[in-house]
């Protein structure tokens, strides 16, 4: 992997990528928890907060062009 590109990327890109990776792995761990328990609900709230961060940072990422179809995912996530 090329970590140099990650380190040299703008801060918002780094935050976006780290939140997305966290949400991916944290979401997988939620599936292993007993459904409906306090730990499961707390983990779900942490995951939802991470996904909110991913969606919000995606709106301010440096973009090479105008709005693209991928931005629909931001709207869906926020809804």
PDB file of N, CA, C and O in Angstrom, chain B, residues numbered from 101:
ATOM      1  N   UNK B 101       0.840  -1.178   0.000  1.00  0.00           N
ATOM      2  CA  UNK B 101       0.000   0.000   0.000  1.00  0.00           C
ATOM      3  C   UNK B 101       0.883   1.238   0.000  1.00  0.00           C
ATOM      4  O   UNK B 101       2.002   1.215   0.512  1.00  0.00           O
ATOM      5  N   UNK B 102       0.378   2.308  -0.571  1.00  0.00           N
ATOM      6  CA  UNK B 102       1.121   3.553  -0.657  1.00  0.00           C
ATOM      7  C   UNK B 102       0.597   4.524   0.399  1.00  0.00           C
ATOM      8  O   UNK B 102      -0.363   5.258   0.165  1.00  0.00           O
ATOM      9  N   UNK B 103       1.241   4.516   1.561  1.00  0.00           N
ATOM     10  CA  UNK B 103       0.804   5.395   2.640  1.00  0.00           C
ATOM     11  C   UNK B 103       1.267   6.827   2.429  1.00  0.00           C
ATOM     12  O   UNK B 103       0.727   7.750   3.038  1.00  0.00           O
ATOM     13  N   UNK B 104       2.264   7.020   1.570  1.00  0.00           N
ATOM     14  CA  UNK B 104       2.748   8.366   1.304  1.00  0.00           C
ATOM     15  C   UNK B 104       1.641   9.214   0.671  1.00  0.00           C
ATOM     16  O   UNK B 104       1.479  10.385   1.014  1.00  0.00           O
ATOM     17  N   UNK B 105       0.884   8.622  -0.249  1.00  0.00           N
ATOM     18  CA  UNK B 105      -0.215   9.348  -0.878  1.00  0.00           C
ATOM     19  C   UNK B 105      -1.271   9.725   0.152  1.00  0.00           C
ATOM     20  O   UNK B 105      -1.855  10.807   0.080  1.00  0.00           O
ATOM     21  N   UNK B 106      -1.515   8.844   1.104  1.00  0.00           N
ATOM     22  CA  UNK B 106      -2.489   9.124   2.164  1.00  0.00           C
ATOM     23  C   UNK B 106      -2.002  10.257   3.054  1.00  0.00           C
ATOM     24  O   UNK B 106      -2.769  11.159   3.391  1.00  0.00           O
ATOM     25  N   UNK B 107      -0.740  10.215   3.432  1.00  0.00           N
ATOM     26  CA  UNK B 107      -0.178  11.240   4.310  1.00  0.00           C
ATOM     27  C   UNK B 107      -0.153  12.603   3.622  1.00  0.00           C
ATOM     28  O   UNK B 107      -0.344  13.630   4.273  1.00  0.00           O
ATOM     29  N   UNK B 108       0.078  12.616   2.321  1.00  0.00           N
ATOM     30  CA  UNK B 108       0.148  13.874   1.582  1.00  0.00           C
ATOM     31  C   UNK B 108      -1.228  14.404   1.168  1.00  0.00           C
ATOM     32  O   UNK B 108      -1.340  15.542   0.713  1.00  0.00           O
ATOM     33  N   UNK B 109      -2.259  13.598   1.321  1.00  0.00           N
ATOM     34  CA  UNK B 109      -3.620  14.006   0.937  1.00  0.00           C
ATOM     35  C   UNK B 109      -4.116  15.107   1.878  1.00  0.00           C
ATOM     36  O   UNK B 109      -3.643  15.217   3.010  1.00  0.00           O
ATOM     37  N   UNK B 110      -5.062  15.914   1.414  1.00  0.00           N
ATOM     38  CA  UNK B 110      -5.660  16.934   2.293  1.00  0.00           C
ATOM     39  C   UNK B 110      -6.282  16.290   3.537  1.00  0.00           C
ATOM     40  O   UNK B 110      -6.705  15.134   3.504  1.00  0.00           O
ATOM     41  N   UNK B 111      -6.330  17.040   4.609  1.00  0.00           N
ATOM     42  CA  UNK B 111      -6.841  16.527   5.888  1.00  0.00           C
ATOM     43  C   UNK B 111      -8.252  15.977   5.751  1.00  0.00           C
ATOM     44  O   UNK B 111      -8.560  14.937   6.333  1.00  0.00           O
ATOM     45  N   UNK B 112      -9.113  16.643   5.000  1.00  0.00           N
ATOM     46  CA  UNK B 112     -10.494  16.179   4.867  1.00  0.00           C
ATOM     47  C   UNK B 112     -10.534  14.800   4.191  1.00  0.00           C
ATOM     48  O   UNK B 112     -11.396  13.983   4.517  1.00  0.00           O
ATOM     49  N   UNK B 113      -9.633  14.538   3.273  1.00  0.00           N
ATOM     50  CA  UNK B 113      -9.567  13.229   2.615  1.00  0.00           C
ATOM     51  C   UNK B 113      -9.127  12.177   3.622  1.00  0.00           C
ATOM     52  O   UNK B 113      -9.670  11.073   3.641  1.00  0.00           O
ATOM     53  N   UNK B 114      -8.155  12.507   4.452  1.00  0.00           N
ATOM     54  CA  UNK B 114      -7.681  11.575   5.468  1.00  0.00           C
ATOM     55  C   UNK B 114      -8.793  11.243   6.465  1.00  0.00           C
ATOM     56  O   UNK B 114      -9.008  10.078   6.799  1.00  0.00           O
ATOM     57  N   UNK B 115      -9.494  12.271   6.934  1.00  0.00           N
ATOM     58  CA  UNK B 115     -10.586  12.061   7.889  1.00  0.00           C
ATOM     59  C   UNK B 115     -11.680  11.212   7.252  1.00  0.00           C
ATOM     60  O   UNK B 115     -12.198  10.288   7.880  1.00  0.00           O
ATOM     61  N   UNK B 116     -12.031  11.523   6.012  1.00  0.00           N
ATOM     62  CA  UNK B 116     -13.068  10.780   5.294  1.00  0.00           C
ATOM     63  C   UNK B 116     -12.684   9.297   5.183  1.00  0.00           C
ATOM     64  O   UNK B 116     -13.501   8.420   5.462  1.00  0.00           O
ATOM     65  N   UNK B 117     -11.451   9.025   4.780  1.00  0.00           N
ATOM     66  CA  UNK B 117     -11.002   7.647   4.602  1.00  0.00           C
ATOM     67  C   UNK B 117     -10.960   6.900   5.935  1.00  0.00           C
ATOM     68  O   UNK B 117     -11.379   5.745   6.013  1.00  0.00           O
ATOM     69  N   UNK B 118     -10.463   7.545   6.967  1.00  0.00           N
ATOM     70  CA  UNK B 118     -10.384   6.884   8.272  1.00  0.00           C
ATOM     71  C   UNK B 118     -11.771   6.602   8.845  1.00  0.00           C
ATOM     72  O   UNK B 118     -12.006   5.533   9.407  1.00  0.00           O
ATOM     73  N   UNK B 119     -12.680   7.552   8.706  1.00  0.00           N
ATOM     74  CA  UNK B 119     -14.053   7.322   9.177  1.00  0.00           C
ATOM     75  C   UNK B 119     -14.719   6.181   8.404  1.00  0.00           C
ATOM     76  O   UNK B 119     -15.426   5.358   8.985  1.00  0.00           O
ATOM     77  N   UNK B 120     -14.489   6.141   7.093  1.00  0.00           N
ATOM     78  CA  UNK B 120     -15.087   5.084   6.273  1.00  0.00           C
ATOM     79  C   UNK B 120     -14.535   3.718   6.668  1.00  0.00           C
ATOM     80  O   UNK B 120     -15.296   2.756   6.777  1.00  0.00           O
ATOM     81  N   UNK B 121     -13.235   3.619   6.883  1.00  0.00           N
ATOM     82  CA  UNK B 121     -12.651   2.342   7.312  1.00  0.00           C
ATOM     83  C   UNK B 121     -13.155   1.939   8.691  1.00  0.00           C
ATOM     84  O   UNK B 121     -13.465   0.772   8.934  1.00  0.00           O
ATOM     85  N   UNK B 122     -13.234   2.921   9.594  1.00  0.00           N
ATOM     86  CA  UNK B 122     -13.754   2.643  10.924  1.00  0.00           C
ATOM     87  C   UNK B 122     -15.186   2.125  10.847  1.00  0.00           C
ATOM     88  O   UNK B 122     -15.524   1.127  11.483  1.00  0.00           O
ATOM     89  N   UNK B 123     -16.028   2.806  10.067  1.00  0.00           N
ATOM     90  CA  UNK B 123     -17.433   2.403   9.939  1.00  0.00           C
ATOM     91  C   UNK B 123     -17.551   1.005   9.344  1.00  0.00           C
ATOM     92  O   UNK B 123     -18.414   0.226   9.749  1.00  0.00           O
ATOM     93  N   UNK B 124     -16.690   0.688   8.391  1.00  0.00           N
ATOM     94  CA  UNK B 124     -16.722  -0.632   7.770  1.00  0.00           C
ATOM     95  C   UNK B 124     -16.434  -1.730   8.791  1.00  0.00           C
ATOM     96  O   UNK B 124     -17.186  -2.699   8.899  1.00  0.00           O
ATOM     97  N   UNK B 125     -15.356  -1.576   9.530  1.00  0.00           N
ATOM     98  CA  UNK B 125     -14.980  -2.606  10.489  1.00  0.00           C
ATOM     99  C   UNK B 125     -15.869  -2.597  11.734  1.00  0.00           C
ATOM    100  O   UNK B 125     -16.194  -3.654  12.274  1.00  0.00           O
ATOM    101  N   UNK B 126     -16.255  -1.421  12.181  1.00  0.00           N
ATOM    102  CA  UNK B 126     -17.144  -1.328  13.347  1.00  0.00           C
ATOM    103  C   UNK B 126     -18.509  -1.932  13.017  1.00  0.00           C
ATOM    104  O   UNK B 126     -19.105  -2.624  13.843  1.00  0.00           O
ATOM    105  N   UNK B 127     -18.993  -1.668  11.817  1.00  0.00           N
ATOM    106  CA  UNK B 127     -20.276  -2.253  11.394  1.00  0.00           C
ATOM    107  C   UNK B 127     -20.223  -3.763  11.373  1.00  0.00           C
ATOM    108  O   UNK B 127     -21.192  -4.423  11.748  1.00  0.00           O
ATOM    109  N   UNK B 128     -19.107  -4.318  10.940  1.00  0.00           N
ATOM    110  CA  UNK B 128     -18.952  -5.777  10.969  1.00  0.00           C
ATOM    111  C   UNK B 128     -18.970  -6.318  12.383  1.00  0.00           C
ATOM    112  O   UNK B 128     -19.519  -7.392  12.633  1.00  0.00           O
ATOM    113  N   UNK B 129     -18.374  -5.582  13.312  1.00  0.00           N
ATOM    114  CA  UNK B 129     -18.360  -6.052  14.704  1.00  0.00           C
ATOM    115  C   UNK B 129     -19.758  -5.996  15.318  1.00  0.00           C
ATOM    116  O   UNK B 129     -20.090  -6.789  16.198  1.00  0.00           O
ATOM    117  N   UNK B 130     -20.570  -5.052  14.847  1.00  0.00           N
ATOM    118  CA  UNK B 130     -21.944  -4.958  15.367  1.00  0.00           C
ATOM    119  C   UNK B 130     -22.719  -6.232  15.046  1.00  0.00           C
ATOM    120  O   UNK B 130     -23.545  -6.679  15.841  1.00  0.00           O
ATOM    121  N   UNK B 131     -22.453  -6.809  13.889  1.00  0.00           N
ATOM    122  CA  UNK B 131     -23.155  -8.022  13.487  1.00  0.00           C
ATOM    123  C   UNK B 131     -22.850  -9.192  14.415  1.00  0.00           C
ATOM    124  O   UNK B 131     -23.611 -10.158  14.465  1.00  0.00           O
ATOM    125  N   UNK B 132     -21.747  -9.114  15.147  1.00  0.00           N
ATOM    126  CA  UNK B 132     -21.372 -10.189  16.062  1.00  0.00           C
ATOM    127  C   UNK B 132     -21.965 -10.009  17.455  1.00  0.00           C
ATOM    128  O   UNK B 132     -21.906 -10.924  18.276  1.00  0.00           O
ATOM    129  N   UNK B 133     -22.529  -8.853  17.721  1.00  0.00           N
ATOM    130  CA  UNK B 133     -23.104  -8.583  19.042  1.00  0.00           C
ATOM    131  C   UNK B 133     -24.539  -9.124  19.120  1.00  0.00           C
ATOM    132  O   UNK B 133     -25.215  -9.294  18.105  1.00  0.00           O
ATOM    133  N   UNK B 134     -24.973  -9.384  20.339  1.00  0.00           N
ATOM    134  CA  UNK B 134     -26.346  -9.837  20.545  1.00  0.00           C
ATOM    135  C   UNK B 134     -27.290  -8.685  20.214  1.00  0.00           C
ATOM    136  O   UNK B 134     -27.151  -7.580  20.740  1.00  0.00           O
ATOM    137  N   UNK B 135     -28.241  -8.957  19.346  1.00  0.00           N
ATOM    138  CA  UNK B 135     -29.166  -7.924  18.888  1.00  0.00           C
ATOM    139  C   UNK B 135     -30.059  -7.462  20.039  1.00  0.00           C
ATOM    140  O   UNK B 135     -30.591  -8.264  20.806  1.00  0.00           O
ATOM    141  N   UNK B 136     -30.201  -6.140  20.128  1.00  0.00           N
ATOM    142  CA  UNK B 136     -31.121  -5.563  21.100  1.00  0.00           C
ATOM    143  C   UNK B 136     -30.512  -5.250  22.443  1.00  0.00           C
ATOM    144  O   UNK B 136     -31.136  -4.564  23.252  1.00  0.00           O
ATOM    145  N   UNK B 137     -29.313  -5.730  22.706  1.00  0.00           N
ATOM    146  CA  UNK B 137     -28.669  -5.445  23.983  1.00  0.00           C
ATOM    147  C   UNK B 137     -28.152  -4.018  24.020  1.00  0.00           C
ATOM    148  O   UNK B 137     -28.080  -3.346  22.991  1.00  0.00           O
ATOM    149  N   UNK B 138     -27.792  -3.560  25.211  1.00  0.00           N
ATOM    150  CA  UNK B 138     -27.287  -2.210  25.363  1.00  0.00           C
ATOM    151  C   UNK B 138     -26.013  -1.973  24.570  1.00  0.00           C
ATOM    152  O   UNK B 138     -25.832  -0.906  23.982  1.00  0.00           O
ATOM    153  N   UNK B 139     -25.128  -2.965  24.551  1.00  0.00           N
ATOM    154  CA  UNK B 139     -23.888  -2.825  23.799  1.00  0.00           C
ATOM    155  C   UNK B 139     -24.142  -2.726  22.308  1.00  0.00           C
ATOM    156  O   UNK B 139     -23.473  -1.966  21.609  1.00  0.00           O
ATOM    157  N   UNK B 140     -25.099  -3.488  21.823  1.00  0.00           N
ATOM    158  CA  UNK B 140     -25.442  -3.475  20.411  1.00  0.00           C
ATOM    159  C   UNK B 140     -26.002  -2.109  20.005  1.00  0.00           C
ATOM    160  O   UNK B 140     -25.648  -1.567  18.958  1.00  0.00           O
ATOM    161  N   UNK B 141     -26.868  -1.570  20.839  1.00  0.00           N
ATOM    162  CA  UNK B 141     -27.468  -0.265  20.536  1.00  0.00           C
ATOM    163  C   UNK B 141     -26.413   0.837  20.566  1.00  0.00           C
ATOM    164  O   UNK B 141     -26.407   1.711  19.699  1.00  0.00           O
ATOM    165  N   UNK B 142     -25.522   0.802  21.556  1.00  0.00           N
ATOM    166  CA  UNK B 142     -24.460   1.800  21.629  1.00  0.00           C
ATOM    167  C   UNK B 142     -23.551   1.699  20.415  1.00  0.00           C
ATOM    168  O   UNK B 142     -23.187   2.714  19.820  1.00  0.00           O
ATOM    169  N   UNK B 143     -23.184   0.482  20.049  1.00  0.00           N
ATOM    170  CA  UNK B 143     -22.316   0.270  18.884  1.00  0.00           C
ATOM    171  C   UNK B 143     -22.993   0.781  17.618  1.00  0.00           C
ATOM    172  O   UNK B 143     -22.327   1.334  16.743  1.00  0.00           O
ATOM    173  N   UNK B 144     -24.301   0.605  17.508  1.00  0.00           N
ATOM    174  CA  UNK B 144     -25.045   1.097  16.357  1.00  0.00           C
ATOM    175  C   UNK B 144     -25.040   2.611  16.289  1.00  0.00           C
ATOM    176  O   UNK B 144     -24.962   3.189  15.204  1.00  0.00           O
ATOM    177  N   UNK B 145     -25.121   3.251  17.435  1.00  0.00           N
ATOM    178  CA  UNK B 145     -25.079   4.716  17.450  1.00  0.00           C
ATOM    179  C   UNK B 145     -23.696   5.229  17.060  1.00  0.00           C
ATOM    180  O   UNK B 145     -23.574   6.232  16.356  1.00  0.00           O
ATOM    181  N   UNK B 146     -22.661   4.540  17.518  1.00  0.00           N
ATOM    182  CA  UNK B 146     -21.297   4.924  17.134  1.00  0.00           C
ATOM    183  C   UNK B 146     -21.128   4.763  15.631  1.00  0.00           C
ATOM    184  O   UNK B 146     -20.550   5.629  14.975  1.00  0.00           O
ATOM    185  N   UNK B 147     -21.635   3.650  15.075  1.00  0.00           N
ATOM    186  CA  UNK B 147     -21.554   3.411  13.634  1.00  0.00           C
ATOM    187  C   UNK B 147     -22.307   4.495  12.860  1.00  0.00           C
ATOM    188  O   UNK B 147     -21.805   5.015  11.864  1.00  0.00           O
ATOM    189  N   UNK B 148     -23.509   4.832  13.322  1.00  0.00           N
ATOM    190  CA  UNK B 148     -24.307   5.856  12.631  1.00  0.00           C
ATOM    191  C   UNK B 148     -23.600   7.208  12.672  1.00  0.00           C
ATOM    192  O   UNK B 148     -23.648   7.956  11.696  1.00  0.00           O
ATOM    193  N   UNK B 149     -22.951   7.528  13.777  1.00  0.00           N
ATOM    194  CA  UNK B 149     -22.203   8.774  13.881  1.00  0.00           C
ATOM    195  C   UNK B 149     -21.020   8.773  12.909  1.00  0.00           C
ATOM    196  O   UNK B 149     -20.739   9.781  12.260  1.00  0.00           O
ATOM    197  N   UNK B 150     -20.337   7.639  12.817  1.00  0.00           N
ATOM    198  CA  UNK B 150     -19.220   7.534  11.865  1.00  0.00           C
ATOM    199  C   UNK B 150     -19.723   7.709  10.433  1.00  0.00           C
ATOM    200  O   UNK B 150     -19.086   8.393   9.632  1.00  0.00           O
ATOM    201  N   UNK B 151     -20.851   7.102  10.110  1.00  0.00           N
ATOM    202  CA  UNK B 151     -21.408   7.239   8.765  1.00  0.00           C
ATOM    203  C   UNK B 151     -21.839   8.677   8.490  1.00  0.00           C
ATOM    204  O   UNK B 151     -21.703   9.157   7.364  1.00  0.00           O
ATOM    205  N   UNK B 152     -22.351   9.360   9.490  1.00  0.00           N
ATOM    206  CA  UNK B 152     -22.683  10.779   9.338  1.00  0.00           C
ATOM    207  C   UNK B 152     -21.416  11.569   9.015  1.00  0.00           C
ATOM    208  O   UNK B 152     -21.427  12.439   8.145  1.00  0.00           O
ATOM    209  N   UNK B 153     -20.332  11.265   9.715  1.00  0.00           N
ATOM    210  CA  UNK B 153     -19.060  11.927   9.432  1.00  0.00           C
ATOM    211  C   UNK B 153     -18.565  11.647   8.027  1.00  0.00           C
ATOM    212  O   UNK B 153     -18.043  12.540   7.360  1.00  0.00           O
ATOM    213  N   UNK B 154     -18.727  10.409   7.573  1.00  0.00           N
ATOM    214  CA  UNK B 154     -18.329  10.051   6.205  1.00  0.00           C
ATOM    215  C   UNK B 154     -19.148  10.855   5.200  1.00  0.00           C
ATOM    216  O   UNK B 154     -18.603  11.385   4.232  1.00  0.00           O
ATOM    217  N   UNK B 155     -20.446  10.945   5.430  1.00  0.00           N
ATOM    218  CA  UNK B 155     -21.314  11.677   4.499  1.00  0.00           C
ATOM    219  C   UNK B 155     -20.992  13.168   4.497  1.00  0.00           C
ATOM    220  O   UNK B 155     -20.937  13.791   3.436  1.00  0.00           O
ATOM    221  N   UNK B 156     -20.780  13.740   5.675  1.00  0.00           N
ATOM    222  CA  UNK B 156     -20.505  15.172   5.745  1.00  0.00           C
ATOM    223  C   UNK B 156     -19.152  15.517   5.125  1.00  0.00           C
ATOM    224  O   UNK B 156     -19.028  16.524   4.428  1.00  0.00           O
ATOM    225  N   UNK B 157     -18.144  14.691   5.376  1.00  0.00           N
ATOM    226  CA  UNK B 157     -16.841  14.976   4.779  1.00  0.00           C
ATOM    227  C   UNK B 157     -16.859  14.759   3.272  1.00  0.00           C
ATOM    228  O   UNK B 157     -16.082  15.385   2.551  1.00  0.00           O
ATOM    229  N   UNK B 158     -17.727  13.887   2.787  1.00  0.00           N
ATOM    230  CA  UNK B 158     -17.784  13.668   1.338  1.00  0.00           C
ATOM    231  C   UNK B 158     -18.284  14.911   0.604  1.00  0.00           C
ATOM    232  O   UNK B 158     -17.994  15.096  -0.578  1.00  0.00           O
ATOM    233  N   UNK B 159     -19.034  15.760   1.305  1.00  0.00           N
ATOM    234  CA  UNK B 159     -19.561  16.962   0.666  1.00  0.00           C
ATOM    235  C   UNK B 159     -18.497  18.040   0.500  1.00  0.00           C
ATOM    236  O   UNK B 159     -18.677  18.960  -0.298  1.00  0.00           O
ATOM    237  N   UNK B 160     -17.397  17.946   1.234  1.00  0.00           N
ATOM    238  CA  UNK B 160     -16.362  18.977   1.149  1.00  0.00           C
ATOM    239  C   UNK B 160     -15.039  18.432   0.602  1.00  0.00           C
ATOM    240  O   UNK B 160     -14.012  19.107   0.668  1.00  0.00           O
ATOM    241  N   UNK B 161     -15.066  17.229   0.070  1.00  0.00           N
ATOM    242  CA  UNK B 161     -13.860  16.676  -0.542  1.00  0.00           C
ATOM    243  C   UNK B 161     -13.480  17.504  -1.757  1.00  0.00           C
ATOM    244  O   UNK B 161     -14.349  18.008  -2.468  1.00  0.00           O
ATOM    245  N   UNK B 162     -12.179  17.646  -1.996  1.00  0.00           N
ATOM    246  CA  UNK B 162     -11.772  18.345  -3.216  1.00  0.00           C
ATOM    247  C   UNK B 162     -12.284  17.589  -4.438  1.00  0.00           C
ATOM    248  O   UNK B 162     -11.985  16.408  -4.613  1.00  0.00           O
ATOM    249  N   UNK B 163     -13.040  18.259  -5.264  1.00  0.00           N
ATOM    250  CA  UNK B 163     -13.666  17.595  -6.402  1.00  0.00           C
ATOM    251  C   UNK B 163     -13.039  18.088  -7.702  1.00  0.00           C
ATOM    252  O   UNK B 163     -12.815  19.287  -7.869  1.00  0.00           O
ATOM    253  N   UNK B 164     -12.753  17.163  -8.627  1.00  0.00           N
ATOM    254  CA  UNK B 164     -12.209  17.584  -9.908  1.00  0.00           C
ATOM    255  C   UNK B 164     -13.255  18.221 -10.818  1.00  0.00           C
ATOM    256  O   UNK B 164     -12.901  18.942 -11.751  1.00  0.00           O
ATOM    257  N   UNK B 165     -14.520  17.969 -10.563  1.00  0.00           N
ATOM    258  CA  UNK B 165     -15.583  18.512 -11.413  1.00  0.00           C
ATOM    259  C   UNK B 165     -16.776  18.906 -10.581  1.00  0.00           C
ATOM    260  O   UNK B 165     -16.668  19.125  -9.375  1.00  0.00           O
ATOM    261  N   UNK B 166     -17.914  18.993 -11.237  1.00  0.00           N
ATOM    262  CA  UNK B 166     -19.146  19.339 -10.534  1.00  0.00           C
ATOM    263  C   UNK B 166     -19.703  18.124  -9.819  1.00  0.00           C
ATOM    264  O   UNK B 166     -19.017  17.117  -9.648  1.00  0.00           O
ATOM    265  N   UNK B 167     -20.944  18.231  -9.408  1.00  0.00           N
ATOM    266  CA  UNK B 167     -21.618  17.146  -8.710  1.00  0.00           C
ATOM    267  C   UNK B 167     -21.735  15.944  -9.648  1.00  0.00           C
ATOM    268  O   UNK B 167     -22.089  16.080 -10.819  1.00  0.00           O
ATOM    269  N   UNK B 168     -21.431  14.778  -9.110  1.00  0.00           N
ATOM    270  CA  UNK B 168     -21.497  13.555  -9.894  1.00  0.00           C
ATOM    271  C   UNK B 168     -22.547  12.620  -9.298  1.00  0.00           C
ATOM    272  O   UNK B 168     -23.037  12.871  -8.197  1.00  0.00           O
ATOM    273  N   UNK B 169     -22.898  11.554 -10.000  1.00  0.00           N
ATOM    274  CA  UNK B 169     -23.898  10.625  -9.478  1.00  0.00           C
ATOM    275  C   UNK B 169     -23.520  10.001  -8.133  1.00  0.00           C
ATOM    276  O   UNK B 169     -24.401   9.588  -7.379  1.00  0.00           O
ATOM    277  N   UNK B 170     -22.230   9.927  -7.824  1.00  0.00           N
ATOM    278  CA  UNK B 170     -21.812   9.341  -6.559  1.00  0.00           C
ATOM    279  C   UNK B 170     -22.316  10.173  -5.380  1.00  0.00           C
ATOM    280  O   UNK B 170     -22.439   9.654  -4.271  1.00  0.00           O
ATOM    281  N   UNK B 171     -22.611  11.467  -5.608  1.00  0.00           N
ATOM    282  CA  UNK B 171     -23.112  12.316  -4.547  1.00  0.00           C
ATOM    283  C   UNK B 171     -24.511  11.909  -4.096  1.00  0.00           C
ATOM    284  O   UNK B 171     -24.965  12.331  -3.033  1.00  0.00           O
ATOM    285  N   UNK B 172     -25.182  11.112  -4.877  1.00  0.00           N
ATOM    286  CA  UNK B 172     -26.492  10.589  -4.452  1.00  0.00           C
ATOM    287  C   UNK B 172     -26.339   9.755  -3.185  1.00  0.00           C
ATOM    288  O   UNK B 172     -27.236   9.739  -2.343  1.00  0.00           O
ATOM    289  N   UNK B 173     -25.206   9.060  -3.044  1.00  0.00           N
ATOM    290  CA  UNK B 173     -24.974   8.257  -1.837  1.00  0.00           C
ATOM    291  C   UNK B 173     -24.909   9.141  -0.597  1.00  0.00           C
ATOM    292  O   UNK B 173     -25.349   8.739   0.480  1.00  0.00           O
ATOM    293  N   UNK B 174     -24.363  10.336  -0.748  1.00  0.00           N
ATOM    294  CA  UNK B 174     -24.320  11.266   0.383  1.00  0.00           C
ATOM    295  C   UNK B 174     -25.738  11.616   0.818  1.00  0.00           C
ATOM    296  O   UNK B 174     -26.056  11.585   2.006  1.00  0.00           O
ATOM    297  N   UNK B 175     -26.575  11.943  -0.136  1.00  0.00           N
ATOM    298  CA  UNK B 175     -27.962  12.294   0.188  1.00  0.00           C
ATOM    299  C   UNK B 175     -28.697  11.111   0.820  1.00  0.00           C
ATOM    300  O   UNK B 175     -29.425  11.278   1.798  1.00  0.00           O
ATOM    301  N   UNK B 176     -28.506   9.933   0.265  1.00  0.00           N
ATOM    302  CA  UNK B 176     -29.168   8.735   0.819  1.00  0.00           C
ATOM    303  C   UNK B 176     -28.704   8.476   2.232  1.00  0.00           C
ATOM    304  O   UNK B 176     -29.515   8.161   3.103  1.00  0.00           O
ATOM    305  N   UNK B 177     -27.401   8.602   2.478  1.00  0.00           N
ATOM    306  CA  UNK B 177     -26.867   8.368   3.819  1.00  0.00           C
ATOM    307  C   UNK B 177     -27.408   9.377   4.817  1.00  0.00           C
ATOM    308  O   UNK B 177     -27.743   9.017   5.946  1.00  0.00           O
ATOM    309  N   UNK B 178     -27.494  10.624   4.416  1.00  0.00           N
ATOM    310  CA  UNK B 178     -28.002  11.642   5.321  1.00  0.00           C
ATOM    311  C   UNK B 178     -29.491  11.468   5.621  1.00  0.00           C
ATOM    312  O   UNK B 178     -29.948  11.783   6.720  1.00  0.00           O
ATOM    313  N   UNK B 179     -30.233  10.972   4.653  1.00  0.00           N
ATOM    314  CA  UNK B 179     -31.673  10.749   4.865  1.00  0.00           C
ATOM    315  C   UNK B 179     -31.859   9.557   5.764  1.00  0.00           C
ATOM    316  O   UNK B 179     -32.992   9.189   6.075  1.00  0.00           O
TER     317      UNK B 179
END
